[in-house]
């Protein structure tokens, strides 16, 4: 790997540690997404979640959406993790 291979979008050199950390975070995110897909797939298949969500109404869905966004914002270093 050349020095040019370790540049980010802004053209700054990235250390092996930074690249390793980013790769690890990416792997963890992919794993979490796979778990979520499996969980929601199971819920939709066994608990009629999709129909319950649609029939919940706009106010209930908005309440859950904003609660989820609020909780996501409480995750330490979330802005740093977003890149």
PDB file of N, CA, C and O in Angstrom:
ATOM      1  N   UNK A   1       0.850  -1.186   0.000  1.00  0.00           N
ATOM      2  CA  UNK A   1       0.000   0.000   0.000  1.00  0.00           C
ATOM      3  C   UNK A   1       0.891   1.243   0.000  1.00  0.00           C
ATOM      4  O   UNK A   1       1.843   1.326   0.776  1.00  0.00           O
ATOM      5  N   UNK A   2       0.592   2.185  -0.847  1.00  0.00           N
ATOM      6  CA  UNK A   2       1.392   3.405  -0.934  1.00  0.00           C
ATOM      7  C   UNK A   2       0.817   4.475  -0.021  1.00  0.00           C
ATOM      8  O   UNK A   2      -0.299   4.341   0.482  1.00  0.00           O
ATOM      9  N   UNK A   3       1.584   5.535   0.191  1.00  0.00           N
ATOM     10  CA  UNK A   3       1.112   6.656   1.009  1.00  0.00           C
ATOM     11  C   UNK A   3      -0.156   7.264   0.403  1.00  0.00           C
ATOM     12  O   UNK A   3      -1.020   7.739   1.139  1.00  0.00           O
ATOM     13  N   UNK A   4      -0.276   7.255  -0.909  1.00  0.00           N
ATOM     14  CA  UNK A   4      -1.454   7.820  -1.577  1.00  0.00           C
ATOM     15  C   UNK A   4      -2.710   7.008  -1.268  1.00  0.00           C
ATOM     16  O   UNK A   4      -3.817   7.545  -1.294  1.00  0.00           O
ATOM     17  N   UNK A   5      -2.543   5.710  -0.974  1.00  0.00           N
ATOM     18  CA  UNK A   5      -3.687   4.859  -0.651  1.00  0.00           C
ATOM     19  C   UNK A   5      -4.289   5.212   0.699  1.00  0.00           C
ATOM     20  O   UNK A   5      -5.445   4.879   0.960  1.00  0.00           O
ATOM     21  N   UNK A   6      -3.536   5.874   1.559  1.00  0.00           N
ATOM     22  CA  UNK A   6      -3.975   6.198   2.910  1.00  0.00           C
ATOM     23  C   UNK A   6      -4.465   7.640   3.043  1.00  0.00           C
ATOM     24  O   UNK A   6      -4.381   8.218   4.127  1.00  0.00           O
ATOM     25  N   UNK A   7      -4.968   8.221   1.978  1.00  0.00           N
ATOM     26  CA  UNK A   7      -5.490   9.585   2.045  1.00  0.00           C
ATOM     27  C   UNK A   7      -7.004   9.540   2.161  1.00  0.00           C
ATOM     28  O   UNK A   7      -7.667   8.718   1.528  1.00  0.00           O
ATOM     29  N   UNK A   8      -7.547  10.449   2.989  1.00  0.00           N
ATOM     30  CA  UNK A   8      -9.001  10.545   3.074  1.00  0.00           C
ATOM     31  C   UNK A   8      -9.503  11.488   1.982  1.00  0.00           C
ATOM     32  O   UNK A   8      -8.720  11.974   1.166  1.00  0.00           O
ATOM     33  N   UNK A   9     -10.806  11.742   1.971  1.00  0.00           N
ATOM     34  CA  UNK A   9     -11.412  12.567   0.922  1.00  0.00           C
ATOM     35  C   UNK A   9     -10.840  13.981   0.885  1.00  0.00           C
ATOM     36  O   UNK A   9     -10.823  14.614  -0.171  1.00  0.00           O
ATOM     37  N   UNK A  10     -10.373  14.481   2.025  1.00  0.00           N
ATOM     38  CA  UNK A  10      -9.806  15.828   2.085  1.00  0.00           C
ATOM     39  C   UNK A  10      -8.325  15.843   1.725  1.00  0.00           C
ATOM     40  O   UNK A  10      -7.712  16.910   1.685  1.00  0.00           O
ATOM     41  N   UNK A  11      -7.743  14.676   1.461  1.00  0.00           N
ATOM     42  CA  UNK A  11      -6.347  14.604   1.078  1.00  0.00           C
ATOM     43  C   UNK A  11      -5.376  14.475   2.232  1.00  0.00           C
ATOM     44  O   UNK A  11      -4.166  14.591   2.032  1.00  0.00           O
ATOM     45  N   UNK A  12      -5.881  14.234   3.452  1.00  0.00           N
ATOM     46  CA  UNK A  12      -5.008  14.076   4.609  1.00  0.00           C
ATOM     47  C   UNK A  12      -4.613  12.611   4.763  1.00  0.00           C
ATOM     48  O   UNK A  12      -5.416  11.707   4.532  1.00  0.00           O
ATOM     49  N   UNK A  13      -3.363  12.395   5.157  1.00  0.00           N
ATOM     50  CA  UNK A  13      -2.876  11.036   5.364  1.00  0.00           C
ATOM     51  C   UNK A  13      -3.538  10.427   6.596  1.00  0.00           C
ATOM     52  O   UNK A  13      -3.720  11.099   7.612  1.00  0.00           O
ATOM     53  N   UNK A  14      -3.893   9.157   6.497  1.00  0.00           N
ATOM     54  CA  UNK A  14      -4.502   8.440   7.606  1.00  0.00           C
ATOM     55  C   UNK A  14      -3.523   7.392   8.122  1.00  0.00           C
ATOM     56  O   UNK A  14      -2.891   6.680   7.340  1.00  0.00           O
ATOM     57  N   UNK A  15      -3.404   7.304   9.437  1.00  0.00           N
ATOM     58  CA  UNK A  15      -2.509   6.315  10.026  1.00  0.00           C
ATOM     59  C   UNK A  15      -3.142   4.928   9.953  1.00  0.00           C
ATOM     60  O   UNK A  15      -4.349   4.785   9.763  1.00  0.00           O
ATOM     61  N   UNK A  16      -2.306   3.923  10.106  1.00  0.00           N
ATOM     62  CA  UNK A  16      -2.815   2.542  10.118  1.00  0.00           C
ATOM     63  C   UNK A  16      -3.804   2.344  11.257  1.00  0.00           C
ATOM     64  O   UNK A  16      -4.777   1.603  11.117  1.00  0.00           O
ATOM     65  N   UNK A  17      -3.556   3.010  12.392  1.00  0.00           N
ATOM     66  CA  UNK A  17      -4.464   2.906  13.537  1.00  0.00           C
ATOM     67  C   UNK A  17      -5.842   3.467  13.236  1.00  0.00           C
ATOM     68  O   UNK A  17      -6.860   2.880  13.604  1.00  0.00           O
ATOM     69  N   UNK A  18      -5.866   4.610  12.562  1.00  0.00           N
ATOM     70  CA  UNK A  18      -7.139   5.229  12.197  1.00  0.00           C
ATOM     71  C   UNK A  18      -7.887   4.344  11.205  1.00  0.00           C
ATOM     72  O   UNK A  18      -9.097   4.150  11.318  1.00  0.00           O
ATOM     73  N   UNK A  19      -7.158   3.817  10.246  1.00  0.00           N
ATOM     74  CA  UNK A  19      -7.782   2.938   9.247  1.00  0.00           C
ATOM     75  C   UNK A  19      -8.319   1.679   9.926  1.00  0.00           C
ATOM     76  O   UNK A  19      -9.426   1.235   9.622  1.00  0.00           O
ATOM     77  N   UNK A  20      -7.539   1.100  10.843  1.00  0.00           N
ATOM     78  CA  UNK A  20      -7.963  -0.095  11.565  1.00  0.00           C
ATOM     79  C   UNK A  20      -9.211   0.178  12.400  1.00  0.00           C
ATOM     80  O   UNK A  20     -10.131  -0.639  12.434  1.00  0.00           O
ATOM     81  N   UNK A  21      -9.241   1.324  13.071  1.00  0.00           N
ATOM     82  CA  UNK A  21     -10.394   1.699  13.900  1.00  0.00           C
ATOM     83  C   UNK A  21     -11.634   1.896  13.027  1.00  0.00           C
ATOM     84  O   UNK A  21     -12.724   1.446  13.380  1.00  0.00           O
ATOM     85  N   UNK A  22     -11.468   2.561  11.901  1.00  0.00           N
ATOM     86  CA  UNK A  22     -12.593   2.790  10.991  1.00  0.00           C
ATOM     87  C   UNK A  22     -13.112   1.472  10.433  1.00  0.00           C
ATOM     88  O   UNK A  22     -14.321   1.276  10.305  1.00  0.00           O
ATOM     89  N   UNK A  23     -12.190   0.569  10.100  1.00  0.00           N
ATOM     90  CA  UNK A  23     -12.585  -0.743   9.585  1.00  0.00           C
ATOM     91  C   UNK A  23     -13.352  -1.524  10.645  1.00  0.00           C
ATOM     92  O   UNK A  23     -14.362  -2.160  10.345  1.00  0.00           O
ATOM     93  N   UNK A  24     -12.875  -1.475  11.872  1.00  0.00           N
ATOM     94  CA  UNK A  24     -13.543  -2.165  12.974  1.00  0.00           C
ATOM     95  C   UNK A  24     -14.945  -1.593  13.206  1.00  0.00           C
ATOM     96  O   UNK A  24     -15.905  -2.341  13.390  1.00  0.00           O
ATOM     97  N   UNK A  25     -15.053  -0.271  13.195  1.00  0.00           N
ATOM     98  CA  UNK A  25     -16.358   0.374  13.375  1.00  0.00           C
ATOM     99  C   UNK A  25     -17.307  -0.007  12.243  1.00  0.00           C
ATOM    100  O   UNK A  25     -18.488  -0.261  12.477  1.00  0.00           O
ATOM    101  N   UNK A  26     -16.792  -0.047  11.026  1.00  0.00           N
ATOM    102  CA  UNK A  26     -17.607  -0.433   9.875  1.00  0.00           C
ATOM    103  C   UNK A  26     -18.096  -1.870  10.029  1.00  0.00           C
ATOM    104  O   UNK A  26     -19.264  -2.163   9.773  1.00  0.00           O
ATOM    105  N   UNK A  27     -17.208  -2.760  10.443  1.00  0.00           N
ATOM    106  CA  UNK A  27     -17.581  -4.162  10.650  1.00  0.00           C
ATOM    107  C   UNK A  27     -18.656  -4.296  11.726  1.00  0.00           C
ATOM    108  O   UNK A  27     -19.598  -5.076  11.576  1.00  0.00           O
ATOM    109  N   UNK A  28     -18.513  -3.535  12.810  1.00  0.00           N
ATOM    110  CA  UNK A  28     -19.511  -3.571  13.885  1.00  0.00           C
ATOM    111  C   UNK A  28     -20.859  -3.057  13.392  1.00  0.00           C
ATOM    112  O   UNK A  28     -21.901  -3.629  13.713  1.00  0.00           O
ATOM    113  N   UNK A  29     -20.839  -1.985  12.617  1.00  0.00           N
ATOM    114  CA  UNK A  29     -22.076  -1.429  12.079  1.00  0.00           C
ATOM    115  C   UNK A  29     -22.763  -2.432  11.163  1.00  0.00           C
ATOM    116  O   UNK A  29     -23.978  -2.611  11.239  1.00  0.00           O
ATOM    117  N   UNK A  30     -22.000  -3.083  10.306  1.00  0.00           N
ATOM    118  CA  UNK A  30     -22.572  -4.096   9.411  1.00  0.00           C
ATOM    119  C   UNK A  30     -23.191  -5.242  10.202  1.00  0.00           C
ATOM    120  O   UNK A  30     -24.258  -5.742   9.848  1.00  0.00           O
ATOM    121  N   UNK A  31     -22.524  -5.652  11.267  1.00  0.00           N
ATOM    122  CA  UNK A  31     -23.047  -6.719  12.114  1.00  0.00           C
ATOM    123  C   UNK A  31     -24.348  -6.298  12.790  1.00  0.00           C
ATOM    124  O   UNK A  31     -25.303  -7.072  12.845  1.00  0.00           O
ATOM    125  N   UNK A  32     -24.382  -5.069  13.302  1.00  0.00           N
ATOM    126  CA  UNK A  32     -25.607  -4.555  13.925  1.00  0.00           C
ATOM    127  C   UNK A  32     -26.744  -4.461  12.919  1.00  0.00           C
ATOM    128  O   UNK A  32     -27.888  -4.782  13.242  1.00  0.00           O
ATOM    129  N   UNK A  33     -26.438  -4.022  11.701  1.00  0.00           N
ATOM    130  CA  UNK A  33     -27.465  -3.936  10.673  1.00  0.00           C
ATOM    131  C   UNK A  33     -28.008  -5.320  10.327  1.00  0.00           C
ATOM    132  O   UNK A  33     -29.211  -5.481  10.120  1.00  0.00           O
ATOM    133  N   UNK A  34     -27.128  -6.315  10.263  1.00  0.00           N
ATOM    134  CA  UNK A  34     -27.581  -7.678   9.984  1.00  0.00           C
ATOM    135  C   UNK A  34     -28.485  -8.190  11.105  1.00  0.00           C
ATOM    136  O   UNK A  34     -29.497  -8.842  10.848  1.00  0.00           O
ATOM    137  N   UNK A  35     -28.113  -7.890  12.345  1.00  0.00           N
ATOM    138  CA  UNK A  35     -28.950  -8.292  13.484  1.00  0.00           C
ATOM    139  C   UNK A  35     -30.320  -7.616  13.413  1.00  0.00           C
ATOM    140  O   UNK A  35     -31.344  -8.248  13.674  1.00  0.00           O
ATOM    141  N   UNK A  36     -30.332  -6.349  13.063  1.00  0.00           N
ATOM    142  CA  UNK A  36     -31.584  -5.613  12.963  1.00  0.00           C
ATOM    143  C   UNK A  36     -32.472  -6.165  11.852  1.00  0.00           C
ATOM    144  O   UNK A  36     -33.679  -6.319  12.037  1.00  0.00           O
ATOM    145  N   UNK A  37     -31.880  -6.461  10.708  1.00  0.00           N
ATOM    146  CA  UNK A  37     -32.641  -7.036   9.591  1.00  0.00           C
ATOM    147  C   UNK A  37     -33.259  -8.365  10.007  1.00  0.00           C
ATOM    148  O   UNK A  37     -34.422  -8.630   9.706  1.00  0.00           O
ATOM    149  N   UNK A  38     -32.485  -9.204  10.698  1.00  0.00           N
ATOM    150  CA  UNK A  38     -33.016 -10.492  11.155  1.00  0.00           C
ATOM    151  C   UNK A  38     -34.137 -10.278  12.163  1.00  0.00           C
ATOM    152  O   UNK A  38     -35.181 -10.926  12.079  1.00  0.00           O
ATOM    153  N   UNK A  39     -33.927  -9.373  13.115  1.00  0.00           N
ATOM    154  CA  UNK A  39     -34.933  -9.115  14.145  1.00  0.00           C
ATOM    155  C   UNK A  39     -36.244  -8.627  13.526  1.00  0.00           C
ATOM    156  O   UNK A  39     -37.317  -9.139  13.844  1.00  0.00           O
ATOM    157  N   UNK A  40     -36.148  -7.644  12.649  1.00  0.00           N
ATOM    158  CA  UNK A  40     -37.379  -7.083  12.074  1.00  0.00           C
ATOM    159  C   UNK A  40     -38.032  -8.084  11.124  1.00  0.00           C
ATOM    160  O   UNK A  40     -39.257  -8.137  11.018  1.00  0.00           O
ATOM    161  N   UNK A  41     -37.210  -8.875  10.435  1.00  0.00           N
ATOM    162  CA  UNK A  41     -37.776  -9.923   9.580  1.00  0.00           C
ATOM    163  C   UNK A  41     -38.578 -10.923  10.391  1.00  0.00           C
ATOM    164  O   UNK A  41     -39.670 -11.326   9.993  1.00  0.00           O
ATOM    165  N   UNK A  42     -38.028 -11.321  11.532  1.00  0.00           N
ATOM    166  CA  UNK A  42     -38.744 -12.243  12.422  1.00  0.00           C
ATOM    167  C   UNK A  42     -40.009 -11.604  12.962  1.00  0.00           C
ATOM    168  O   UNK A  42     -41.055 -12.250  13.021  1.00  0.00           O
ATOM    169  N   UNK A  43     -39.926 -10.339  13.358  1.00  0.00           N
ATOM    170  CA  UNK A  43     -41.099  -9.630  13.885  1.00  0.00           C
ATOM    171  C   UNK A  43     -42.199  -9.529  12.838  1.00  0.00           C
ATOM    172  O   UNK A  43     -43.372  -9.759  13.131  1.00  0.00           O
ATOM    173  N   UNK A  44     -41.809  -9.186  11.623  1.00  0.00           N
ATOM    174  CA  UNK A  44     -42.804  -9.057  10.548  1.00  0.00           C
ATOM    175  C   UNK A  44     -43.466 -10.399  10.251  1.00  0.00           C
ATOM    176  O   UNK A  44     -44.658 -10.456   9.950  1.00  0.00           O
ATOM    177  N   UNK A  45     -42.696 -11.465  10.336  1.00  0.00           N
ATOM    178  CA  UNK A  45     -43.219 -12.791  10.007  1.00  0.00           C
ATOM    179  C   UNK A  45     -44.102 -13.361  11.114  1.00  0.00           C
ATOM    180  O   UNK A  45     -45.049 -14.094  10.829  1.00  0.00           O
ATOM    181  N   UNK A  46     -43.807 -13.036  12.362  1.00  0.00           N
ATOM    182  CA  UNK A  46     -44.513 -13.696  13.469  1.00  0.00           C
ATOM    183  C   UNK A  46     -45.451 -12.790  14.253  1.00  0.00           C
ATOM    184  O   UNK A  46     -46.357 -13.284  14.924  1.00  0.00           O
ATOM    185  N   UNK A  47     -45.260 -11.504  14.185  1.00  0.00           N
ATOM    186  CA  UNK A  47     -46.024 -10.605  15.058  1.00  0.00           C
ATOM    187  C   UNK A  47     -46.823  -9.566  14.281  1.00  0.00           C
ATOM    188  O   UNK A  47     -47.407  -8.665  14.882  1.00  0.00           O
ATOM    189  N   UNK A  48     -46.858  -9.675  12.968  1.00  0.00           N
ATOM    190  CA  UNK A  48     -47.582  -8.733  12.119  1.00  0.00           C
ATOM    191  C   UNK A  48     -47.159  -7.286  12.398  1.00  0.00           C
ATOM    192  O   UNK A  48     -47.975  -6.365  12.369  1.00  0.00           O
ATOM    193  N   UNK A  49     -45.854  -7.113  12.669  1.00  0.00           N
ATOM    194  CA  UNK A  49     -45.322  -5.796  13.010  1.00  0.00           C
ATOM    195  C   UNK A  49     -45.598  -4.757  11.924  1.00  0.00           C
ATOM    196  O   UNK A  49     -45.983  -3.625  12.215  1.00  0.00           O
ATOM    197  N   UNK A  50     -45.396  -5.160  10.671  1.00  0.00           N
ATOM    198  CA  UNK A  50     -45.567  -4.212   9.563  1.00  0.00           C
ATOM    199  C   UNK A  50     -46.984  -3.629   9.540  1.00  0.00           C
ATOM    200  O   UNK A  50     -47.153  -2.419   9.385  1.00  0.00           O
ATOM    201  N   UNK A  51     -47.982  -4.469   9.691  1.00  0.00           N
ATOM    202  CA  UNK A  51     -49.369  -3.982   9.687  1.00  0.00           C
ATOM    203  C   UNK A  51     -49.656  -3.134  10.921  1.00  0.00           C
ATOM    204  O   UNK A  51     -50.349  -2.121  10.830  1.00  0.00           O
ATOM    205  N   UNK A  52     -49.128  -3.540  12.071  1.00  0.00           N
ATOM    206  CA  UNK A  52     -49.326  -2.751  13.291  1.00  0.00           C
ATOM    207  C   UNK A  52     -48.686  -1.372  13.142  1.00  0.00           C
ATOM    208  O   UNK A  52     -49.254  -0.370  13.576  1.00  0.00           O
ATOM    209  N   UNK A  53     -47.501  -1.322  12.528  1.00  0.00           N
ATOM    210  CA  UNK A  53     -46.805  -0.046  12.322  1.00  0.00           C
ATOM    211  C   UNK A  53     -47.610   0.855  11.404  1.00  0.00           C
ATOM    212  O   UNK A  53     -47.798   2.036  11.696  1.00  0.00           O
ATOM    213  N   UNK A  54     -48.085   0.307  10.300  1.00  0.00           N
ATOM    214  CA  UNK A  54     -48.873   1.116   9.354  1.00  0.00           C
ATOM    215  C   UNK A  54     -50.172   1.603   9.978  1.00  0.00           C
ATOM    216  O   UNK A  54     -50.589   2.737   9.747  1.00  0.00           O
ATOM    217  N   UNK A  55     -50.805   0.758  10.759  1.00  0.00           N
ATOM    218  CA  UNK A  55     -52.096   1.141  11.333  1.00  0.00           C
ATOM    219  C   UNK A  55     -51.953   1.993  12.591  1.00  0.00           C
ATOM    220  O   UNK A  55     -52.953   2.478  13.119  1.00  0.00           O
ATOM    221  N   UNK A  56     -50.741   2.183  13.076  1.00  0.00           N
ATOM    222  CA  UNK A  56     -50.523   2.958  14.307  1.00  0.00           C
ATOM    223  C   UNK A  56     -50.883   4.429  14.127  1.00  0.00           C
ATOM    224  O   UNK A  56     -51.248   5.100  15.092  1.00  0.00           O
ATOM    225  N   UNK A  57     -50.784   4.929  12.910  1.00  0.00           N
ATOM    226  CA  UNK A  57     -51.097   6.326  12.659  1.00  0.00           C
ATOM    227  C   UNK A  57     -49.866   7.212  12.680  1.00  0.00           C
ATOM    228  O   UNK A  57     -48.834   6.869  13.256  1.00  0.00           O
ATOM    229  N   UNK A  58     -50.006   8.354  12.038  1.00  0.00           N
ATOM    230  CA  UNK A  58     -48.881   9.273  11.894  1.00  0.00           C
ATOM    231  C   UNK A  58     -48.323   9.763  13.227  1.00  0.00           C
ATOM    232  O   UNK A  58     -47.105   9.848  13.386  1.00  0.00           O
ATOM    233  N   UNK A  59     -49.187  10.086  14.183  1.00  0.00           N
ATOM    234  CA  UNK A  59     -48.718  10.633  15.466  1.00  0.00           C
ATOM    235  C   UNK A  59     -47.896   9.605  16.239  1.00  0.00           C
ATOM    236  O   UNK A  59     -46.852   9.936  16.802  1.00  0.00           O
ATOM    237  N   UNK A  60     -48.360   8.373  16.265  1.00  0.00           N
ATOM    238  CA  UNK A  60     -47.640   7.323  16.992  1.00  0.00           C
ATOM    239  C   UNK A  60     -46.308   7.038  16.309  1.00  0.00           C
ATOM    240  O   UNK A  60     -45.284   6.901  16.978  1.00  0.00           O
ATOM    241  N   UNK A  61     -46.316   6.946  14.983  1.00  0.00           N
ATOM    242  CA  UNK A  61     -45.065   6.689  14.265  1.00  0.00           C
ATOM    243  C   UNK A  61     -44.088   7.840  14.462  1.00  0.00           C
ATOM    244  O   UNK A  61     -42.893   7.610  14.649  1.00  0.00           O
ATOM    245  N   UNK A  62     -44.578   9.073  14.422  1.00  0.00           N
ATOM    246  CA  UNK A  62     -43.703  10.237  14.632  1.00  0.00           C
ATOM    247  C   UNK A  62     -43.102  10.207  16.038  1.00  0.00           C
ATOM    248  O   UNK A  62     -41.923  10.512  16.221  1.00  0.00           O
ATOM    249  N   UNK A  63     -43.915   9.838  17.027  1.00  0.00           N
ATOM    250  CA  UNK A  63     -43.421   9.746  18.407  1.00  0.00           C
ATOM    251  C   UNK A  63     -42.264   8.752  18.485  1.00  0.00           C
ATOM    252  O   UNK A  63     -41.229   9.050  19.082  1.00  0.00           O
ATOM    253  N   UNK A  64     -42.432   7.586  17.892  1.00  0.00           N
ATOM    254  CA  UNK A  64     -41.378   6.579  17.926  1.00  0.00           C
ATOM    255  C   UNK A  64     -40.148   7.027  17.133  1.00  0.00           C
ATOM    256  O   UNK A  64     -39.014   6.791  17.549  1.00  0.00           O
ATOM    257  N   UNK A  65     -40.378   7.668  16.001  1.00  0.00           N
ATOM    258  CA  UNK A  65     -39.265   8.152  15.178  1.00  0.00           C
ATOM    259  C   UNK A  65     -38.416   9.152  15.953  1.00  0.00           C
ATOM    260  O   UNK A  65     -37.191   9.033  15.996  1.00  0.00           O
ATOM    261  N   UNK A  66     -39.070  10.142  16.566  1.00  0.00           N
ATOM    262  CA  UNK A  66     -38.317  11.174  17.276  1.00  0.00           C
ATOM    263  C   UNK A  66     -37.658  10.629  18.547  1.00  0.00           C
ATOM    264  O   UNK A  66     -36.589  11.096  18.941  1.00  0.00           O
ATOM    265  N   UNK A  67     -38.285   9.654  19.180  1.00  0.00           N
ATOM    266  CA  UNK A  67     -37.652   9.001  20.327  1.00  0.00           C
ATOM    267  C   UNK A  67     -36.381   8.283  19.878  1.00  0.00           C
ATOM    268  O   UNK A  67     -35.353   8.360  20.551  1.00  0.00           O
ATOM    269  N   UNK A  68     -36.447   7.589  18.750  1.00  0.00           N
ATOM    270  CA  UNK A  68     -35.266   6.883  18.225  1.00  0.00           C
ATOM    271  C   UNK A  68     -34.161   7.872  17.861  1.00  0.00           C
ATOM    272  O   UNK A  68     -32.991   7.620  18.149  1.00  0.00           O
ATOM    273  N   UNK A  69     -34.513   8.982  17.238  1.00  0.00           N
ATOM    274  CA  UNK A  69     -33.508   9.984  16.872  1.00  0.00           C
ATOM    275  C   UNK A  69     -32.882  10.594  18.124  1.00  0.00           C
ATOM    276  O   UNK A  69     -31.676  10.836  18.164  1.00  0.00           O
ATOM    277  N   UNK A  70     -33.697  10.840  19.136  1.00  0.00           N
ATOM    278  CA  UNK A  70     -33.185  11.386  20.392  1.00  0.00           C
ATOM    279  C   UNK A  70     -32.195  10.418  21.033  1.00  0.00           C
ATOM    280  O   UNK A  70     -31.136  10.829  21.506  1.00  0.00           O
ATOM    281  N   UNK A  71     -32.540   9.144  21.047  1.00  0.00           N
ATOM    282  CA  UNK A  71     -31.636   8.143  21.633  1.00  0.00           C
ATOM    283  C   UNK A  71     -30.352   8.021  20.816  1.00  0.00           C
ATOM    284  O   UNK A  71     -29.270   7.859  21.380  1.00  0.00           O
ATOM    285  N   UNK A  72     -30.468   8.097  19.506  1.00  0.00           N
ATOM    286  CA  UNK A  72     -29.269   8.016  18.658  1.00  0.00           C
ATOM    287  C   UNK A  72     -28.338   9.190  18.947  1.00  0.00           C
ATOM    288  O   UNK A  72     -27.117   9.030  18.932  1.00  0.00           O
ATOM    289  N   UNK A  73     -28.901  10.358  19.208  1.00  0.00           N
ATOM    290  CA  UNK A  73     -28.084  11.535  19.505  1.00  0.00           C
ATOM    291  C   UNK A  73     -27.381  11.429  20.859  1.00  0.00           C
ATOM    292  O   UNK A  73     -26.401  12.132  21.102  1.00  0.00           O
ATOM    293  N   UNK A  74     -27.867  10.565  21.735  1.00  0.00           N
ATOM    294  CA  UNK A  74     -27.254  10.379  23.047  1.00  0.00           C
ATOM    295  C   UNK A  74     -26.063   9.431  23.009  1.00  0.00           C
ATOM    296  O   UNK A  74     -25.350   9.302  24.004  1.00  0.00           O
ATOM    297  N   UNK A  75     -25.832   8.765  21.879  1.00  0.00           N
ATOM    298  CA  UNK A  75     -24.715   7.835  21.762  1.00  0.00           C
ATOM    299  C   UNK A  75     -23.420   8.642  21.797  1.00  0.00           C
ATOM    300  O   UNK A  75     -23.257   9.588  21.025  1.00  0.00           O
ATOM    301  N   UNK A  76     -22.497   8.274  22.689  1.00  0.00           N
ATOM    302  CA  UNK A  76     -21.242   9.036  22.789  1.00  0.00           C
ATOM    303  C   UNK A  76     -20.499   9.069  21.442  1.00  0.00           C
ATOM    304  O   UNK A  76     -20.430   8.069  20.728  1.00  0.00           O
ATOM    305  N   UNK A  77     -19.957  10.226  21.125  1.00  0.00           N
ATOM    306  CA  UNK A  77     -19.150  10.425  19.920  1.00  0.00           C
ATOM    307  C   UNK A  77     -19.900  10.145  18.615  1.00  0.00           C
ATOM    308  O   UNK A  77     -19.270   9.844  17.601  1.00  0.00           O
ATOM    309  N   UNK A  78     -21.224  10.237  18.620  1.00  0.00           N
ATOM    310  CA  UNK A  78     -21.985   9.922  17.407  1.00  0.00           C
ATOM    311  C   UNK A  78     -21.558  10.783  16.235  1.00  0.00           C
ATOM    312  O   UNK A  78     -21.436  10.281  15.117  1.00  0.00           O
ATOM    313  N   UNK A  79     -21.331  12.055  16.460  1.00  0.00           N
ATOM    314  CA  UNK A  79     -20.919  12.925  15.359  1.00  0.00           C
ATOM    315  C   UNK A  79     -19.563  12.520  14.801  1.00  0.00           C
ATOM    316  O   UNK A  79     -19.343  12.561  13.590  1.00  0.00           O
ATOM    317  N   UNK A  80     -18.654  12.129  15.690  1.00  0.00           N
ATOM    318  CA  UNK A  80     -17.338  11.659  15.234  1.00  0.00           C
ATOM    319  C   UNK A  80     -17.463  10.371  14.432  1.00  0.00           C
ATOM    320  O   UNK A  80     -16.755  10.178  13.443  1.00  0.00           O
ATOM    321  N   UNK A  81     -18.360   9.493  14.857  1.00  0.00           N
ATOM    322  CA  UNK A  81     -18.540   8.220  14.167  1.00  0.00           C
ATOM    323  C   UNK A  81     -19.173   8.402  12.786  1.00  0.00           C
ATOM    324  O   UNK A  81     -18.937   7.597  11.886  1.00  0.00           O
ATOM    325  N   UNK A  82     -19.959   9.436  12.619  1.00  0.00           N
ATOM    326  CA  UNK A  82     -20.592   9.701  11.324  1.00  0.00           C
ATOM    327  C   UNK A  82     -19.576  10.160  10.295  1.00  0.00           C
ATOM    328  O   UNK A  82     -19.829  10.068   9.094  1.00  0.00           O
ATOM    329  N   UNK A  83     -18.439  10.649  10.740  1.00  0.00           N
ATOM    330  CA  UNK A  83     -17.382  11.073   9.817  1.00  0.00           C
ATOM    331  C   UNK A  83     -17.555  12.441   9.419  1.00  0.00           C
ATOM    332  O   UNK A  83     -16.755  12.964   8.644  1.00  0.00           O
TER     333      UNK A  83
END
